[in-house]
């Protein structure tokens, strides 16, 4: 038995509203161990709604609707469901009473149009809405088909799901197993390269391993089906360990980790501190670091050296080197890192200088060329070249630069 999520609303198709309901419901279904293979988004149109219901009801056994339960003419979810299954709509007096009570509590009188929300298919159970006026339904129009409807307002839907839908589904035998996942995170390796390295693991059945990629990061989701999180973790742990060993230093963390949080924890553990000097990223590395609570323990500050005069006056970059090699060069990146480390008195200095575009590139120094500098308290200094490609655009080039800089420091800290 599998579930299908159907989100109703033309505003979703137009992109006016972010469809967070489908993500929430997908996560909740996994916690109940309910397989979920399809999602659909459909506008406020009766015929198209019924077409979606026809397809979904022939391939899934639990249909979960969000949206289309309001009082306006374009709220058509219940009407479409009832019409498709040949059931009349009936007005439920308990829904009218509940709506009148809620309006009275707000000092208002319910409009006549709200009575539409009390019309549900004959034989359906009311799925109560404790906070809003639009109730949902729980209905079994066929022996092997269950339908649950929810309003599109996320806060209302969440509470209705947790207080009524989950107990109902558990009473039907669901929730005895869960689908539990751990997300392994990697930087500095292409998705195809990592997939080739871990290819034998991509065919496992329980746990399963699936690759994902986005904005430079590669992820491996390791998922197990078990009676509880502890049993699932026992299945996941050995596979996750093997995947980490295969990836080596390309693996940097799991689940809610990010490069800034991992670097921060490494600095905290070693009792070391960091300062940054940024040109093309304009403070992005500092922003990533300071988004972590407690980062003041190891991050002391930075300099946004966007203009060359700042590189010279505040960071001590040699004017002759700027003239000879240009601001976008390894030697300037090194001097920026040394300068900010020295001025702020930290263990490490990290710098970025590059061409984020879309203008400013040349044949020898194209858009996307970035140099990262790293300086340590023991006198070590190094620079690293990155070529992130003009086609990625300014925002992604800056993102890749900031993340790669943090990754350079992470790898260095792990080598100690």
C-alpha positions as CSV (number, residue, x, y, z in Angstrom):
1,X,0.0,0.0,0.0
2,X,1.4,3.4,-1.0
3,X,0.4,7.0,-0.6
4,X,0.1,9.9,-3.0
5,X,0.2,13.6,-2.2
6,X,-2.0,15.9,-4.3
7,X,-1.6,19.6,-3.7
8,X,-4.4,21.8,-5.1
9,X,-4.1,25.4,-6.0
10,X,-3.4,27.5,-9.1
11,X,-1.2,29.7,-6.9
12,X,1.2,26.8,-6.6
13,X,1.4,26.3,-10.3
14,X,2.1,30.0,-10.8
15,X,4.9,29.9,-8.1
16,X,3.1,32.5,-6.0
17,X,3.3,30.2,-2.9
18,X,6.1,27.8,-2.0
19,X,4.7,24.3,-1.7
20,X,6.1,23.3,1.7
21,X,3.1,21.0,2.4
22,X,4.4,18.3,0.1
23,X,7.8,18.2,1.8
24,X,6.2,18.1,5.3
25,X,3.8,15.2,4.3
26,X,6.6,13.3,2.6
27,X,8.7,13.4,5.8
28,X,5.7,12.4,7.9
29,X,4.9,9.5,5.6
30,X,8.5,8.2,6.0
31,X,8.2,8.4,9.8
32,X,5.1,6.1,9.5
33,X,6.8,3.8,7.1
34,X,4.3,4.4,4.4
35,X,5.7,4.1,0.8
36,X,5.2,7.2,-1.2
37,X,6.0,7.2,-4.9
38,X,4.0,10.1,-6.5
39,X,3.1,13.7,-5.9
40,X,0.9,15.9,-8.0
41,X,0.1,19.6,-8.1
42,X,-3.1,20.6,-9.9
43,X,-4.9,24.0,-10.3
44,X,-8.3,25.0,-9.3
45,X,-10.2,23.3,-12.1
46,X,-12.9,20.6,-11.6
47,X,-12.1,18.6,-14.7
48,X,-8.3,18.5,-14.2
49,X,-8.8,17.7,-10.5
50,X,-10.9,14.6,-11.5
51,X,-8.3,13.6,-14.0
52,X,-5.7,13.6,-11.3
53,X,-8.0,11.6,-9.0
54,X,-8.5,9.0,-11.7
55,X,-4.8,8.5,-12.2
56,X,-3.9,8.5,-8.5
57,X,-6.7,6.2,-7.4
58,X,-5.6,3.6,-9.8
59,X,-2.0,3.5,-8.6
60,X,-2.1,4.5,-4.9
61,X,-4.1,3.4,-1.9
62,X,-3.9,6.5,0.3
63,X,-4.6,9.9,-1.4
64,X,-3.7,12.9,0.7
65,X,-5.1,16.3,-0.6
66,X,-4.0,19.8,0.6
67,X,-5.8,22.9,-0.5
68,X,-9.1,23.7,-2.2
69,X,-11.2,23.5,1.0
70,X,-12.1,27.2,1.3
71,X,-15.4,29.0,0.9
72,X,-14.8,30.6,-2.5
73,X,-16.0,29.3,-5.9
74,X,-12.5,28.1,-6.9
75,X,-12.2,25.8,-3.9
76,X,-13.2,22.5,-5.5
77,X,-11.5,19.7,-3.8
78,X,-14.4,18.1,-2.0
79,X,-16.7,18.7,-5.0
80,X,-14.3,17.0,-7.3
81,X,-13.7,14.0,-5.0
82,X,-17.5,13.5,-4.5
83,X,-18.3,13.9,-8.2
84,X,-15.6,11.5,-9.3
85,X,-16.8,8.7,-6.9
86,X,-20.5,9.4,-7.6
87,X,-21.3,10.4,-4.1
88,X,-23.6,13.4,-3.1
89,X,-22.3,16.2,-1.0
90,X,-24.2,16.6,2.3
91,X,-24.1,19.5,4.8
92,X,-22.9,18.4,8.2
93,X,-24.5,20.4,11.0
94,X,-21.6,19.8,13.4
95,X,-19.3,21.6,11.0
96,X,-21.7,24.6,10.8
97,X,-21.8,24.7,14.6
98,X,-18.0,24.6,14.9
99,X,-17.6,27.4,12.4
100,X,-20.2,29.6,14.1
101,X,-18.5,29.0,17.4
102,X,-15.1,30.1,16.0
103,X,-16.5,33.2,14.4
104,X,-18.3,34.2,17.6
105,X,-15.1,33.8,19.6
106,X,-13.5,36.3,17.2
107,X,-16.5,38.7,17.5
108,X,-17.6,38.1,14.0
109,X,-20.6,36.6,12.1
110,X,-20.0,33.8,9.7
111,X,-20.7,34.7,6.1
112,X,-23.2,32.6,4.1
113,X,-20.4,31.5,1.7
114,X,-18.7,29.6,4.5
115,X,-21.5,27.0,4.6
116,X,-19.8,25.6,1.5
117,X,-17.1,24.3,3.9
118,X,-19.7,22.1,5.6
119,X,-20.4,20.1,2.4
120,X,-18.5,16.8,2.4
121,X,-19.1,13.5,0.6
122,X,-21.8,11.4,2.1
123,X,-20.3,8.7,4.4
124,X,-17.1,10.6,5.0
125,X,-15.8,11.3,8.5
126,X,-14.9,14.8,9.5
127,X,-11.2,15.5,10.0
128,X,-11.4,18.3,12.6
129,X,-9.6,21.6,12.1
130,X,-8.9,22.9,15.7
131,X,-7.7,26.4,14.5
132,X,-9.2,27.2,11.1
133,X,-12.7,27.0,9.6
134,X,-12.0,24.4,6.9
135,X,-12.3,20.8,8.1
136,X,-10.9,17.9,6.2
137,X,-12.3,14.5,5.6
138,X,-11.3,10.9,6.1
139,X,-13.2,8.7,3.6
140,X,-13.0,5.2,2.2
141,X,-14.9,5.4,-1.2
142,X,-13.5,1.9,-2.2
143,X,-12.4,-1.1,-0.2
144,X,-8.7,-0.4,-0.9
145,X,-8.7,3.3,-1.1
146,X,-8.5,6.0,1.7
147,X,-8.8,9.7,1.1
148,X,-7.6,12.4,3.6
149,X,-8.1,16.1,2.9
150,X,-6.4,19.1,4.6
151,X,-6.5,22.9,4.1
152,X,-3.6,24.4,2.3
153,X,-2.6,26.6,5.3
154,X,0.5,24.8,6.7
155,X,0.0,25.5,10.4
156,X,-3.6,24.2,10.2
157,X,-2.6,21.1,8.1
158,X,0.3,20.2,10.5
159,X,-1.9,20.2,13.5
160,X,-4.7,18.2,11.8
161,X,-2.2,15.7,10.6
162,X,-0.6,15.2,14.0
163,X,-3.7,15.1,16.1
164,X,-6.1,13.2,13.9
165,X,-4.5,11.7,10.7
166,X,-1.5,10.0,12.4
167,X,-3.7,8.3,15.1
168,X,-6.1,7.2,12.3
169,X,-3.3,5.7,10.1
170,X,-1.8,4.0,13.0
171,X,-5.1,2.5,13.9
172,X,-5.2,1.0,10.4
173,X,-1.9,-0.7,11.0
174,X,0.6,1.9,9.8
175,X,3.4,3.2,11.9
176,X,4.7,-0.2,12.9
177,X,7.8,0.5,10.8
178,X,9.5,3.7,9.9
179,X,11.8,4.9,7.1
180,X,14.8,6.5,8.7
181,X,17.6,8.3,6.9
182,X,21.0,9.7,7.4
183,X,22.4,12.2,4.9
184,X,26.2,12.0,4.2
185,X,27.7,15.2,2.8
186,X,30.7,15.6,0.5
187,X,32.7,18.6,-1.0
188,X,35.4,18.6,-3.6
189,X,34.1,15.6,-5.6
190,X,31.8,15.3,-8.6
191,X,28.5,13.4,-8.2
192,X,29.5,11.0,-11.0
193,X,32.9,10.4,-9.5
194,X,31.5,9.6,-6.1
195,X,28.7,7.4,-7.6
196,X,31.3,5.4,-9.5
197,X,33.3,4.9,-6.3
198,X,30.3,3.7,-4.3
199,X,28.5,1.9,-7.2
200,X,28.0,-1.5,-5.4
201,X,26.2,0.3,-2.5
202,X,23.6,1.9,-4.8
203,X,22.0,-1.5,-5.3
204,X,21.4,-2.3,-1.6
205,X,17.8,-3.0,-0.6
206,X,17.8,-2.2,3.1
207,X,19.4,0.2,3.8
208,X,19.2,1.9,0.4
209,X,21.8,4.5,-0.8
210,X,20.9,7.3,-3.2
211,X,23.1,10.1,-4.5
212,X,22.1,13.8,-4.8
213,X,23.9,16.9,-5.9
214,X,23.3,20.7,-5.7
215,X,25.4,23.9,-5.5
216,X,28.7,22.1,-5.4
217,X,27.8,19.6,-2.7
218,X,27.2,15.9,-3.2
219,X,25.1,13.9,-0.8
220,X,24.4,10.3,-0.2
221,X,21.1,9.5,1.5
222,X,21.3,6.2,3.4
223,X,17.8,5.0,4.3
224,X,16.6,2.0,6.3
225,X,13.2,0.6,7.1
226,X,12.9,-0.7,10.6
227,X,10.7,-0.8,13.7
228,X,12.3,2.2,15.3
229,X,15.1,4.7,14.8
230,X,17.5,2.7,16.8
231,X,17.1,-0.5,14.7
232,X,17.3,1.6,11.6
233,X,20.5,3.2,12.8
234,X,22.0,-0.2,13.3
235,X,21.4,-1.0,9.7
236,X,22.7,2.4,8.5
237,X,25.8,2.8,10.6
238,X,28.1,0.1,9.0
239,X,27.2,1.2,5.5
240,X,27.7,4.9,6.3
241,X,31.1,4.1,7.8
242,X,32.2,2.2,4.6
243,X,31.0,5.1,2.4
244,X,33.0,7.6,4.5
245,X,36.1,5.4,4.2
246,X,35.7,5.2,0.4
247,X,35.3,9.0,0.1
248,X,38.1,9.9,2.4
249,X,38.6,13.6,2.9
250,X,35.8,14.4,0.4
251,X,33.4,13.4,3.2
252,X,32.9,16.3,5.6
253,X,29.7,15.7,7.7
254,X,26.2,14.4,8.0
255,X,22.6,15.5,8.3
256,X,22.5,19.1,9.5
257,X,26.3,19.7,9.3
258,X,27.6,22.3,6.9
259,X,31.2,23.3,6.0
260,X,31.1,26.3,8.4
261,X,29.8,24.3,11.4
262,X,32.4,21.5,10.7
263,X,35.3,23.9,10.4
264,X,34.1,25.7,13.5
265,X,34.0,22.5,15.6
266,X,37.5,21.6,14.4
267,X,38.8,25.0,15.4
268,X,37.1,24.7,18.8
269,X,38.5,21.3,19.4
270,X,42.0,22.4,18.7
271,X,41.7,25.7,20.5
272,X,42.6,27.7,17.4
273,X,41.1,30.9,15.9
274,X,40.4,32.3,12.5
275,X,40.2,35.6,10.6
276,X,39.2,36.1,7.0
277,X,40.0,38.5,4.3
278,X,37.5,38.6,1.4
279,X,37.4,40.3,-1.9
280,X,34.9,38.9,-4.5
281,X,32.8,37.1,-1.8
282,X,32.2,40.3,0.1
283,X,31.9,38.8,3.5
284,X,30.1,35.6,2.6
285,X,32.6,33.4,4.5
286,X,32.2,35.6,7.6
287,X,28.4,35.3,7.2
288,X,28.5,31.5,7.0
289,X,30.7,31.3,10.1
290,X,28.7,33.7,12.2
291,X,25.4,31.9,11.4
292,X,26.7,29.2,13.8
293,X,25.9,29.9,17.4
294,X,29.0,30.2,19.6
295,X,31.3,31.0,16.6
296,X,32.8,33.9,18.6
297,X,34.8,31.2,20.4
298,X,37.0,30.7,17.3
299,X,36.1,33.4,14.7
300,X,37.5,36.8,15.5
301,X,36.6,38.8,12.5
302,X,37.6,39.8,9.0
303,X,38.2,42.4,6.4
304,X,36.3,43.0,3.2
305,X,39.1,44.1,0.9
306,X,37.2,44.8,-2.2
307,X,39.3,47.7,-3.5
308,X,43.0,47.3,-4.0
309,X,43.7,50.2,-1.7
310,X,42.2,48.2,1.2
311,X,44.3,45.2,0.3
312,X,47.4,47.5,0.5
313,X,46.6,49.6,3.5
314,X,44.8,47.2,5.8
315,X,46.3,43.8,4.8
316,X,49.8,44.8,3.8
317,X,49.6,43.5,0.3
318,X,52.8,44.5,-1.7
319,X,51.8,47.2,-4.3
320,X,54.5,45.9,-6.6
321,X,52.9,42.4,-6.5
322,X,49.5,43.9,-7.2
323,X,50.9,45.7,-10.2
324,X,52.8,42.7,-11.5
325,X,50.5,39.8,-10.8
326,X,47.1,41.5,-10.3
327,X,44.6,41.3,-7.5
328,X,43.4,37.9,-8.7
329,X,46.6,35.9,-8.1
330,X,48.0,33.4,-5.7
331,X,50.6,35.7,-4.3
332,X,48.0,38.3,-3.4
333,X,45.7,35.7,-1.8
334,X,48.6,34.6,0.3
335,X,49.5,38.1,1.4
336,X,45.8,38.8,2.2
337,X,45.7,35.7,4.4
338,X,49.0,36.6,6.2
339,X,47.9,40.2,6.7
340,X,44.5,39.5,8.3
341,X,46.0,36.7,10.5
342,X,48.7,39.1,11.7
343,X,46.5,42.1,12.3
344,X,43.8,40.1,14.2
345,X,46.2,37.9,16.0
346,X,44.6,34.6,15.1
347,X,45.9,31.1,14.5
348,X,44.7,31.1,10.9
349,X,44.1,33.6,8.1
350,X,41.9,32.6,5.2
351,X,41.5,34.8,2.1
352,X,39.6,34.9,-1.2
353,X,40.2,37.0,-4.3
354,X,38.7,36.4,-7.7
355,X,36.4,37.4,-10.5
356,X,32.8,36.7,-9.8
357,X,31.5,38.4,-13.0
358,X,29.6,38.8,-15.1
359,X,32.1,41.5,-16.1
360,X,35.8,41.8,-15.4
361,X,37.1,38.7,-17.0
362,X,39.9,38.4,-19.6
363,X,41.3,35.6,-21.7
364,X,44.1,34.9,-19.1
365,X,41.8,35.5,-16.1
366,X,38.3,34.5,-17.0
367,X,35.2,35.0,-14.9
368,X,35.1,32.3,-12.3
369,X,38.8,32.3,-11.6
370,X,39.4,32.5,-7.8
371,X,42.4,32.2,-5.5
372,X,42.2,31.1,-1.9
373,X,45.0,31.9,0.5
374,X,45.7,30.2,3.8
375,X,48.2,31.3,6.4
376,X,49.1,29.6,9.7
377,X,50.7,30.8,12.9
378,X,53.7,28.6,12.3
379,X,54.6,30.6,9.3
380,X,53.1,28.3,6.7
381,X,51.3,30.0,3.8
382,X,49.7,28.5,0.6
383,X,47.3,29.4,-2.2
384,X,44.8,27.4,-4.1
385,X,43.4,28.1,-7.5
386,X,39.7,27.5,-8.3
387,X,38.0,27.8,-11.7
388,X,34.3,27.8,-11.1
389,X,33.1,28.8,-14.6
390,X,31.4,31.9,-15.9
391,X,28.3,30.0,-16.8
392,X,27.4,29.4,-13.1
393,X,26.7,33.1,-12.6
394,X,27.9,35.6,-10.0
395,X,25.9,34.2,-7.0
396,X,27.0,30.6,-7.5
397,X,30.7,31.6,-8.1
398,X,30.7,33.4,-4.8
399,X,29.0,30.4,-3.1
400,X,31.5,28.0,-4.6
401,X,34.4,30.3,-3.6
402,X,33.3,30.6,0.0
403,X,32.6,26.9,0.5
404,X,35.8,25.9,-1.2
405,X,37.8,28.2,1.1
406,X,36.2,26.6,4.2
407,X,36.9,23.2,2.7
408,X,40.6,24.1,2.2
409,X,40.8,25.0,5.9
410,X,38.9,21.9,6.9
411,X,41.3,19.6,5.1
412,X,44.3,21.4,6.5
413,X,42.9,21.1,10.1
414,X,42.3,17.4,9.6
415,X,45.9,16.8,8.6
416,X,47.3,18.1,11.9
